[in-house]
Amino acid sequence: METQNKERAEELLELINKGRYFTKLKPELKEANSFTIPLKVSSYNELNLMVSDLLKASIILLNPDANGLSSFTKDNNVNVMTLLEIALQLLPEDEMELLDEVYKVGVEF
């Protein structure tokens, strides 16, 4: 049984090493256990709009009595598409492929 577990572990390590997995998070060189994640934007204005939409949505969700942000800002429309685009960029696609492969190896136990 121990030999079989060792073989499975070696198979798993081989699988991880041959693929380009764990690419979404970039290790932060100055801090242990800290990572950065790339978020692509076309301009400072787009970045500003993204952060603004995140803040507006958060304020609205945290204040159930608020129908909008009229007391906070003149533009109280939240661009949900922007929030969805951010979420898409944050999904770790390569890592999900690895999890599928790990699952296949684990099912064979």
Backbone hydrogen bonds in HBPLUS format (Angstrom, degrees):
<---DONOR---> <-ACCEPTOR-->    atom                        ^
c    i                          cat <-CA-CA->   ^        H-A-AA   ^      H-
h    n   atom  resd res      DA  || num        DHA   H-A  angle D-A-AA Bond
n    s   type  num  typ     dist DA aas  dist angle  dist       angle   num
A0005-ASN N   A0001-MET O   2.95 MM   4  6.27 155.4  2.01 148.7 155.2     1
A0006-LYS N   A0002-GLU O   2.95 MM   4  6.18 153.6  2.02 144.8 152.1     2
A0007-GLU N   A0003-THR O   2.92 MM   4  6.18 154.9  1.99 147.4 154.1     3
A0008-ARG N   A0004-GLN O   2.96 MM   4  6.23 154.7  2.02 146.6 153.5     4
A0009-ALA N   A0005-ASN O   2.92 MM   4  6.15 156.1  1.98 146.9 153.4     5
A0010-GLU N   A0006-LYS O   2.93 MM   4  6.17 158.0  1.97 148.3 154.2     6
A0011-GLU N   A0007-GLU O   2.87 MM   4  6.07 152.4  1.94 145.0 153.1     7
A0012-LEU N   A0008-ARG O   2.87 MM   4  6.10 153.3  1.94 147.1 154.3     8
A0013-LEU N   A0009-ALA O   2.94 MM   4  6.21 161.1  1.98 150.4 155.0     9
A0014-GLU N   A0010-GLU O   2.93 MM   4  6.09 155.6  1.99 145.9 152.7    10
A0015-LEU N   A0011-GLU O   2.96 MM   4  6.15 154.4  2.03 143.9 150.9    11
A0016-ILE N   A0012-LEU O   2.97 MM   4  6.26 159.2  2.01 151.7 156.7    12
A0017-ASN N   A0013-LEU O   2.93 MM   4  6.10 161.5  1.96 148.6 153.8    13
A0018-LYS N   A0014-GLU O   2.99 MM   4  6.11 145.7  2.11 147.9 155.6    14
A0026-LYS N   A0036-THR O   2.84 MM  10  5.14 172.5  1.85 155.5 157.8    15
A0036-THR N   A0026-LYS O   2.79 MM  10  5.14 155.4  1.84 145.2 153.0    16
A0028-GLU N   A0034-SER O   2.81 MM   6  5.41 161.5  1.84 150.4 143.9    17
A0047-LEU N   A0043-SER O   3.10 MM   4  6.41 160.7  2.14 146.7 151.9    18
A0048-ASN N   A0044-TYR O   2.83 MM   4  6.07 157.7  1.88 148.7 155.1    19
A0049-LEU N   A0045-ASN O   2.90 MM   4  6.19 156.8  1.95 149.9 156.0    20
A0050-MET N   A0046-GLU O   2.91 MM   4  6.16 154.5  1.98 149.8 156.7    21
A0051-VAL N   A0047-LEU O   3.02 MM   4  6.27 171.6  2.02 157.3 158.4    22
A0052-SER N   A0048-ASN O   2.88 MM   4  5.97 157.6  1.93 147.1 154.5    23
A0053-ASP N   A0049-LEU O   2.90 MM   4  6.06 159.6  1.94 146.8 151.5    24
A0054-LEU N   A0050-MET O   2.98 MM   4  6.27 156.7  2.04 150.3 156.9    25
A0055-LEU N   A0051-VAL O   2.93 MM   4  6.17 160.4  1.97 151.3 156.4    26
A0056-LYS N   A0052-SER O   2.87 MM   4  6.09 164.1  1.89 153.3 158.0    27
A0057-ALA N   A0053-ASP O   2.97 MM   4  6.03 168.8  1.98 148.0 151.4    28
A0058-SER N   A0054-LEU O   3.01 MM   4  6.12 153.9  2.08 141.9 149.6    29
A0059-ILE N   A0055-LEU O   2.91 MM   4  6.14 161.5  1.94 153.5 157.9    30
A0060-ILE N   A0056-LYS O   2.99 MM   4  6.22 168.7  2.01 156.2 158.9    31
A0061-LEU N   A0057-ALA O   2.94 MM   4  6.07 161.1  1.98 147.7 153.2    32
A0062-LEU N   A0058-SER O   2.87 MM   4  5.98 147.1  1.98 147.2 156.0    33
A0063-ASN N   A0059-ILE O   3.04 MM   4  6.10 133.0  2.27 142.9 154.1    34
A0066-ALA N   A0063-ASN O   3.01 MM   3  5.57 159.6  2.06 119.1 125.5    35
A0072-PHE N   A0069-LEU O   2.71 MM   3  5.19 148.0  1.81 119.5 130.4    36
A0073-THR N   A0069-LEU O   2.94 MM   4  5.96 163.6  1.96 166.4 170.5    37
A0082-THR N   A0079-ASN O   3.11 MM   3  5.58 129.6  2.38 108.1 119.1    38
A0084-LEU N   A0080-VAL O   2.97 MM   4  6.29 155.4  2.03 154.3 161.4    39
A0085-GLU N   A0081-MET O   2.91 MM   4  6.15 150.7  1.99 148.2 156.4    40
A0086-ILE N   A0082-THR O   3.04 MM   4  6.34 154.0  2.11 149.1 155.4    41
A0087-ALA N   A0083-LEU O   3.08 MM   4  6.33 162.8  2.11 145.7 150.3    42
A0088-LEU N   A0084-LEU O   2.93 MM   4  6.19 156.2  1.99 147.3 153.5    43
A0089-GLN N   A0085-GLU O   3.08 MM   4  6.33 154.8  2.15 145.5 151.5    44
A0090-LEU N   A0086-ILE O   3.10 MM   4  6.36 137.1  2.29 146.0 157.9    45
A0090-LEU N   A0087-ALA O   3.15 MM   3  5.15 130.9  2.40  95.6 108.8    46
A0091-LEU N   A0088-LEU O   3.37 MM   3  5.46 149.1  2.47  99.6 107.8    47
A0093-GLU N   A0091-LEU O   3.15 MM   2  5.84 123.7  2.49 108.0  92.7    48
A0096-MET N   A0092-PRO O   3.13 MM   4  6.40 142.0  2.28 146.0 156.7    49
A0096-MET N   A0093-GLU O   3.10 MM   3  5.16 124.5  2.42  96.1 110.4    50
A0097-GLU N   A0093-GLU O   3.18 MM   4  6.59 149.6  2.28 149.1 156.6    51
A0098-LEU N   A0094-ASP O   3.14 MM   4  6.51 153.1  2.22 144.7 151.9    52
A0099-LEU N   A0095-GLU O   2.95 MM   4  6.27 153.2  2.02 144.4 151.5    53
A0100-ASP N   A0096-MET O   3.06 MM   4  6.38 149.8  2.15 144.7 152.1    54
A0101-GLU N   A0097-GLU O   3.12 MM   4  6.49 155.1  2.19 146.6 152.9    55
A0102-VAL N   A0098-LEU O   2.79 MM   4  6.09 159.6  1.83 157.2 163.6    56
A0103-TYR N   A0099-LEU O   2.85 MM   4  5.97 155.4  1.91 144.9 151.8    57
A0104-LYS N   A0100-ASP O   3.09 MM   4  6.38 155.3  2.15 143.9 149.7    58
A0105-VAL N   A0101-GLU O   3.08 MM   4  6.41 155.9  2.14 148.2 154.2    59
A0106-GLY N   A0102-VAL O   2.82 MM   4  6.05 159.6  1.86 152.8 159.0    60
A0107-VAL N   A0103-TYR O   2.85 MM   4  6.03 147.0  1.96 154.0 162.0    61
A0109-PHE N   A0106-GLY O   3.22 MM   3  5.58 164.6  2.25 109.0 113.6    62
